[in-house]
Amino acid sequence: MNRRSSTLGKTVRLYDRLFDRPFPYMMLLYAAPKGEEKYFQFHIQFLPFLDTQDLSFEHIPLPTNYQFAVIHSGKTRALVESGYKKRRKECEAAAAFLHVSSLRDVYLPDLERAKDMLDPLRKRAMHVVTENQRVLNSVAALKNNRIADFGKLMNASHLSQKNQFEVTIKETDSLWEAAIKYGAIGARQTGGGFGGAIVALVPTHAVQSWWNFLSKACPKASLICMS
């Protein structure tokens, strides 16, 4: 067992003790590629829908005849040096303004009634509130095999990160635009923002040609993993 596997095992056992519930092992499929610098391919049939508040989760079926691709923009994300900490403080301030402990407890009508909330707090809250709803809508879309709707939700998520949360950069925006242009059903920046990668949903039959076009348009991009 290598050092990474040993550390992972200890993490799983600690999780079991702390939360008195089995570790959601499907999450390992998404943690594993992050430790690989080369292309990593994995085959799964469902996604874990994790509630970060109570740690409950359910398995959401993946669309057939489509694949998720994670593409790195070539711009390394540095959260400590970026605005990530600032965004978190802005979200906390927005929650305090609305007299809630978390923006998770806020809905769109609540924001519409808060006429005196100004930017940037309004923008940050708008992203979080609408993103939470997009997650729920995405789960419903996948369960009902509405792939086009799911793709639109991915695109809306990216645009919200760009315009409301303001955490995308030109490299991830260009990569997102190219991914859609060359045939992805939907795509969005993934992770904490300020660099890093996008995730795109691509028809299986078009994956190779899609990547050929995308890699030429964005030569600094690299394929991290594909489902």
N, C-alpha and C positions, 0 to 999 in steps of 0.2 A: 504494500500500500504506500503510495507516495504521500508527500506532505499535504498536498491539497486534498486528497481523499481523506486523510486522517483528520484534517481540520473540519471537513464537511461532516464526517461522522460525528465528531464532537458537537458540532452545531445542531445536528438533528437530535442528539440525545438531550442537549440542553433545552431545546424547544419542547420536547416531550415533558420534561420536568417542570418547566416554567408554566406551560399552558394546560397541562394535564389532558392533552389530546394528541393524536398521532400527527406527525409531521406531514404536510401536504406534499407528498413526494413528487407530484407532477411539476411542482415549481422547480425541481432540479433540472428539468429539461430546458428551462429558460436561464437558470443560473450557470449551467455548464458552458454554453457558448461564450459567455463573457470572459471566461478564463482562457479562451483559445484565440491565438492571433491569426490562425489560418482558417480557411473555409471549413465550416462545420455543418453537416446535414443531419437532420433528425426527422423521424417519422412518428407523428402522433395523430390521434383521431379526435382529440378534444382539447379545449383550453380550460384552465382553472379560473373561475370567477371568484376572486378572493375579496371578502369584505374586511377591510383593514381595521374596522372598528371592533367587531366581535370575532374576527378571524375565521368565520364560517366560509365555506366555499362549495361550489358545485361545478360539475363538469359540463362545459358548453361544447356541443358538437362543432367540429371544424367543417367548413364548406368543402364538399368533394370537388375534384377537378380544379382546385386552386391551391396555390402555395404562398406562404408568407416568406418574404425575403427581408433580411436585416442588412442594410447597406450603410457602411460608415462613410461619412462625408470627407474624411481626410483632415478634419479640424478636430483636434483633441479637446474634449470637454474638461474644464478645470473649475469645478463647482466652488472651491474655496476662493478662487480669484474672480469668479463671475458674480452675477447679480442674484444667485440662488438664495443666499441668506437674506438679501434685501426683499426678494419676492415673498419669502416666508413671513418676514416681519410685516409686510404689507397685508398679507392674508390675515394674520393675527389681528392687525389693527382694524381691518374691515369687519371681522367677526365681532370685535369689541364694540365697534360703532353700531352694529346691528343687535347687540346684547345677546349674543349666542356664544357658546364655547367653541364652536367649529362652524365653518361655512357649509359643512355637510348638512346642517340643520336649516339652511336657508334655501328658499325656492324663488323662482323668477318673480312671482307677484310681490314677494317681500322686497326685492331690489327695486321693483318699479314704484313701490310706495315710499322708498327711502330717497326722496327727491333731493335731500340736502347732502347726500354722499357724493363727493367729488372724485375726479380722477387724481391719482392713479388707483385709489382704493376701489372705485366703482368698476374699473376695468378688470382688476384682479379678481374681485368677487364675481363679476359676470362670467369670467372664464371658468372659475371653479364650479359655479352653480350649473352652467350649461354643460360643462364637461361631465359632471356627475350624471346629468340626465342623458347625455350621449352614451355613457357606459351602459345604462339600463336599456336604452333603445338599441344599442348594439347587441346586447344579449338577446333581446327579443327578435332582432333581425336574424341572428345566427340560428336561433332555435327554429325559426320558420323558413330557413333557407332563402332569405331575402338578401341575396349577395349584393345587388346593386345598391340597396339602401344602406347596407353595412359599409360599402365603399364610400358613399356620400358622407357618412358619419365620420369616417377616418379623415376625409378631406376637410370637413368642418372643424375637426379637432385641431388639425394643423393650422388652419387659418385663425382659429381662436388663440392658439399659442403665439402666433405671429402678431395679431392685432390687439388682443386683449391682455394676454400675459406678457407679451413682448420678450420671449425667450428664444426665438429662432434667430439664426444668423444667415447671412447671404449664402453660405455654403449649403446649409440644410434646406433653405428655401429653393435654391437652384436644383438641388437633388430631388426635392419633392416635385417640382414642376416637370423635370425630365422624366421622373418615374410615371407620372400621369400621362405625359405626352406620348410615351412609347408603349402604353398599354396596360398600366396597372389599374385595377378596379378602384383602388383607393390607397392612400399613403398618408403618413403623418410622422412628424418628428417623435422620437421616443427617448425616454430618459429625462434628466433634469433640465435639458435645454442648454443654450449657450455653446453649441457644438455637438459632436457625437454623431448619432445615426438616425436614420429613418427606418420605418418598417412599412413594407408595401405588400399588397395582396395582388397576385398575378395569376392569370389562367395558366394551368400547368402546361398546356400545349404551346404556350407562347413564351415560356420562361427563358429559354436560351436566346431567342432573337431579342427579347426585351432587354436582357442583360448586355448583349452585344452592343445595342444602340446606346443604352444608358452609360456603359463604361467608356464609350467613345465621347459622349457628350460631357461626361464628368470624369476625366481621367484620373483624378485624385481619389475617386470613390473606390471602395473595396467591399466585396461581398463577404459578410461575416458568417451568416448562417442562413439556411433555408429549410422550411418544414417539408 
